[in-house]
């Protein structure tokens, strides 16, 4: 029924959504759709939404408004809306945009092809939102975006109750995958030439809570590091409350694990952290940073910070600036607090005027830019290994450069050389440090062609067909496949 039909998936929000979109693409291709060529109108447009970003709903309905005349001009075109905003708004989407054909939630991604067919057959919108996970995303096929780097979800959902965050209400309680299932997916990616994986979780280092294994995450890092051909392992995002020394040790002792850590701070004020329900205080946070740097002096540490949380005083904000000066983050994702309906913080007293939040935000970003620039300048003269990426440098072509990521996650723009492709590995020397990236304008020291580079050159991408070994029994560690070494 869908022979010849094309699709386009538009993604908004976090890495989880990016990975979910890979699953959506895989599902649609398994059902017979093909990706729409660039510059053409697709027969099916899927909007994978986010409810966390400011004005997320306005952005969705604005995009749906732009799609209405396109659909009117293309009889048979279908529009589907999924993701966190779909989970939250449900039938409201069809009420406000009746030209939408399908609305599905975060827990039933796998239903999309059936819902599209049902909407087509019944000639009416299909809204299906379920309250708990139906099928773990790993069991679904995925069409990967990158030839050299892959997302691997190790858990979904979150057990935390941060007062500014709506994610637990939309993604549900934490559900952990079996270690063997995760490692089998990593192996499947490596078998197709992938050199780097990023382990994903809403609270990634809480992994193992469902089957009561305290060291499960550290064990998983070590086990993944034993997979031959896997050169780089990253993970995001951990939570300071659950961050333990065994993870630091595993990072330091496992060669494939990159010395990069994204550790959300949110605020440096103990009082604000308490109102946020973050479960840690400034001293604990800085203690983690100190122990990471003691074990891995070259570690690049990044963070998230919210400015202007309800009730934040000037003294509270100064504590955030203090932590930023002490921690010396390589970069920070900084946000001005804005109300998120449905969160406890939205109802708190002490909502700050926009101009106060803006002024503090500018002071914070100026300080962080100064630190980032100093940290990057200190790397001039250092030899770096880069995994070449595509599309990371908007001005690369005009300047005769390519771009890649160092092992610590920093973006490096380097002098292009014949035969270097996305997915290849090069070594070079940093010649200049900028606030948000490094420059390496000398000749390459080495260039290693890789299978990922071959795939990039050929325009092919890895696919995974879905891996399910079953959910773990409580209290019983899941066995690993025979081909993968046992954890720890």
HELIX and SHEET records of a PDB file:
HELIX    1   1 UNK A   15  UNK A   30  1                                  16    
HELIX    2   2 UNK A   56  UNK A   72  1                                  17    
HELIX    3   3 UNK A   84  UNK A   89  1                                   6    
HELIX    4   4 UNK A   92  UNK A   96  1                                   5    
HELIX    5   5 UNK A  109  UNK A  111  5                                   3    
HELIX    6   6 UNK A  112  UNK A  122  1                                  11    
HELIX    7   7 UNK A  137  UNK A  139  5                                   3    
HELIX    8   8 UNK A  167  UNK A  171  1                                   5    
HELIX    9   9 UNK A  179  UNK A  191  1                                  13    
HELIX   10  10 UNK A  204  UNK A  206  5                                   3    
HELIX   11  11 UNK A  216  UNK A  225  1                                  10    
HELIX   12  12 UNK A  240  UNK A  242  5                                   3    
HELIX   13  13 UNK A  245  UNK A  253  1                                   9    
HELIX   14  14 UNK A  270  UNK A  276  1                                   7    
HELIX   15  15 UNK A  282  UNK A  295  1                                  14    
HELIX   16  16 UNK A  314  UNK A  327  1                                  14    
HELIX   17  17 UNK A  344  UNK A  347  5                                   4    
HELIX   18  18 UNK A  354  UNK A  377  1                                  24    
HELIX   19  19 UNK A  396  UNK A  399  1                                   4    
HELIX   20  20 UNK A  451  UNK A  458  1                                   8    
SHEET    1   A 6 UNK A  34  UNK A  35  0                                        
SHEET    2   A 6 UNK A   6  UNK A  11  1                                        
SHEET    3   A 6 UNK A  44  UNK A  49  1                                        
SHEET    4   A 6 UNK A  78  UNK A  83  1                                        
SHEET    5   A 6 UNK A 102  UNK A 104  1                                        
SHEET    6   A 6 UNK A 126  UNK A 128  1                                        
SHEET    1   B 2 UNK A 142  UNK A 143  0                                        
SHEET    2   B 2 UNK A 463  UNK A 464 -1                                        
SHEET    1   C 3 UNK A 149  UNK A 153  0                                        
SHEET    2   C 3 UNK A 196  UNK A 200  1                                        
SHEET    3   C 3 UNK A 232  UNK A 236  1                                        
SHEET    1   D 2 UNK A 155  UNK A 156  0                                        
SHEET    2   D 2 UNK A 175  UNK A 176 -1                                        
SHEET    1   E 3 UNK A 260  UNK A 262  0                                        
SHEET    2   E 3 UNK A 300  UNK A 307  1                                        
SHEET    3   E 3 UNK A 331  UNK A 336  1                                        
SHEET    1   F 7 UNK A 432  UNK A 433  0                                        
SHEET    2   F 7 UNK A 438  UNK A 440 -1                                        
SHEET    3   F 7 UNK A 411  UNK A 415  1                                        
SHEET    4   F 7 UNK A 401  UNK A 406 -1                                        
SHEET    5   F 7 UNK A 383  UNK A 389 -1                                        
SHEET    6   F 7 UNK A 425  UNK A 429 -1                                        
SHEET    7   F 7 UNK A 446  UNK A 448 -1                                        
END                                                                             
